[in-house]
Amino acid sequence: MLVTTTNTIEGKKITKYLGLVSGEAILGANVFKDLFAGIRDIIGGRSAAYEAELKKAKNIAIEEMIEQCKSLGGNAIIAVDLDYETIQAGGSMLMVAASGTAVLIEG
């Protein structure tokens, strides 16, 4: 399945617009990841634990979009937008929301 942030697909003709598809993923970050991320914030550097969680959440959200697109009979998703948020509800949670337009393309 082709998934793109662009509104068109070069060399492909969109034959049908099937509607909005979306996917969301909310993952908890445990206390140790929070502690080490806090230390990294103070001394600098990247937080591999958070980066891995974000990548995992993004993949889940995109897979949900793809499943919705397939159920509509589509074979591509265009105009994809990814939003990242942190939620402080009894602990740190990472949220990724993905949305796009399911389409049917020729070829």
C-alpha positions in Angstrom: 0.0 0.0 0.0 1.3 3.4 -1.0 1.1 5.9 1.8 2.3 9.5 1.1 2.1 13.0 2.5 1.5 14.5 -1.0 -1.9 15.2 -2.5 -1.1 13.5 -5.8 1.0 10.5 -6.8 3.4 11.2 -9.7 2.7 9.0 -12.7 -0.5 7.5 -11.2 -4.1 8.5 -11.8 -6.4 8.7 -8.8 -9.7 7.2 -10.0 -11.7 7.4 -6.8 -11.6 9.2 -3.5 -12.9 6.9 -0.8 -12.8 9.2 2.2 -10.9 10.0 5.4 -9.0 7.3 7.2 -7.2 7.7 10.5 -5.3 5.8 13.1 -4.3 6.5 16.7 -1.8 5.0 19.1 -1.3 5.9 22.7 1.6 4.2 24.5 2.7 4.6 28.1 6.2 5.4 29.0 7.3 3.8 32.2 9.0 5.4 35.2 12.5 4.3 34.3 12.2 5.7 30.8 10.9 9.0 32.2 13.8 9.2 34.7 16.5 8.5 32.1 14.8 10.9 29.6 14.8 13.6 32.3 18.6 13.0 32.9 19.2 13.2 29.2 17.3 16.5 29.1 19.6 17.9 31.7 22.9 16.7 30.2 21.8 16.7 26.6 21.6 14.0 24.1 18.9 11.8 22.6 16.5 9.6 24.4 16.6 6.3 22.6 13.7 4.9 24.7 11.3 7.7 23.7 12.4 7.5 20.1 11.7 3.8 20.0 8.2 4.4 21.6 7.4 7.1 19.1 8.5 5.0 16.1 6.3 2.1 17.5 3.3 4.4 18.0 3.7 5.9 14.5 3.8 2.4 12.9 0.6 1.4 14.8 -1.2 4.5 13.7 -0.2 4.1 10.1 -1.2 0.4 10.1 -4.7 1.3 11.4 -5.0 3.8 8.5 -4.0 1.1 6.0 -6.5 -1.4 7.4 -9.3 1.2 7.1 -8.2 2.0 3.5 -8.3 -1.7 2.6 -11.8 -2.0 4.1 -12.9 0.8 1.8 -11.4 -0.8 -1.2 -8.5 1.6 -1.6 -5.0 0.9 -2.6 -3.3 4.1 -1.5 -3.5 6.9 1.1 -2.6 10.5 0.2 -2.3 13.7 2.1 -1.1 11.9 5.3 -0.7 14.1 8.4 1.0 12.8 11.5 0.5 14.5 14.9 2.5 13.8 18.0 1.4 14.7 21.5 2.2 13.9 25.1 -0.5 13.2 27.6 -0.1 13.7 31.3 -2.9 11.5 32.7 -1.5 9.7 35.8 1.9 9.4 34.0 3.5 10.1 30.7 1.8 8.8 27.6 2.8 9.3 24.0 0.1 9.7 21.4 0.5 9.6 17.6 -2.5 10.4 15.4 -2.4 9.8 11.6 -4.9 10.8 9.1 -5.2 10.9 5.3 -7.4 10.3 2.3 -8.0 6.8 1.1 -8.0 6.6 -2.7 -8.1 4.1 -5.6 -5.3 4.5 -8.1 -4.7 2.9 -11.5 -1.8 0.6 -12.0 
